[in-house]
Amino acid sequence: MAVEATGEGVRLRVWVKPRASRTRITGVRQGALEVAIGAPPVDGEANGELVRFLAKLLGVPRSSIALASGAASRQKTIAIAGIDDATLRRALVK
């Protein structure tokens, strides 16, 4: 899984599958964390749901999570402030 440490936190590559029955991590795809999102990819709804899901999973405020790239794509890079690589990996294993 592609995780890159930055000065402020980490960047995580994510592959999003919108319009799923529920929001959950489904595995790893092409080196990116694969996340099924219950929201449709309309007007940023899926992106908002992804941010809410990751914030809850990682125990960080939503304001700490930003889309670094891929706002209109299934392949996204997520910037997460205030967390390190080891903490991210521990949270994803739970």
N, C-alpha and C positions, 0 to 999 in steps of 0.2 A: 504494500500500500504506500502510495506516495505522500509522505509527510516531510515538510521542509521547515526547519527552525528559522525564525526571523528574529530581529532585535526586539520586537513587541510581543511575539508569541510564536504561532505556527501557521503554515499554509497547508491545507488538506485538499487533495484532488478528490472530487466526488462525481459519480455517474448517477444521474437522477432518472427514475422511471415514474413519471406522473400518472395520475388517475388510477392508482392502486387501490385495493380494498381498504388498506390501512397504511399508516406511515411507519416504516421500520427499516432496519439495516438488513439487506438481503445477501450480502457477500462482498466479494472483490471482483471487479471487472476491469481488465486492461490496466491493472495497477492502481485503480481508483476505488474508493469505498463506494459500493453500490447501495443506493437508498431508494426504496419505494416510497412515493409521496401520494397521499390520499387526495390532494388538491389537483385541479386541472392546471395546465400550463397557460393560463389566461390572465392577463393584467397583473402578472407577478405573483399570483396566488401560490403557485408551487414553490417559488423562491422564498416567500414569506413563511410557508409551512416548513421548509427545510431549515431556515434560520431558527424558528421556534423549536423544532425537534432537536437540533444540535445543541441549542442553549440549555434545554431541559436535560438532555443526556449528559452534557459536560458540566452542568452546574455553574454556568457562567451567565451573565446578563446578555440579553439579545443584542444590546448595544456593543458588545465585545465581538460580535460576529458580523462579517461583511463579505459580500461577493466580490472577490478580487477580479474574477473574469468569468465569462460564460453566462451572463444574465439571460440570454435568449437561447441557450444551448443546453443539451442534456449533460455535457461535460463542463464541470464548473471547478473553479479554484476558490476555496473558502479561506479567508484570513480570520484567525481566531486570536484575539489579544488576551494576554494575561494567563496563558497556559503553556506548559512546555510539552515536548514530544512524548516523554514518558507518561505524563498525566493523561494526555490524549489517548495513548495506546491502552492504558489501564481502563479508562472509561469505556472504550470501544469493546473491550473484551467482556465486560460485565453483561 
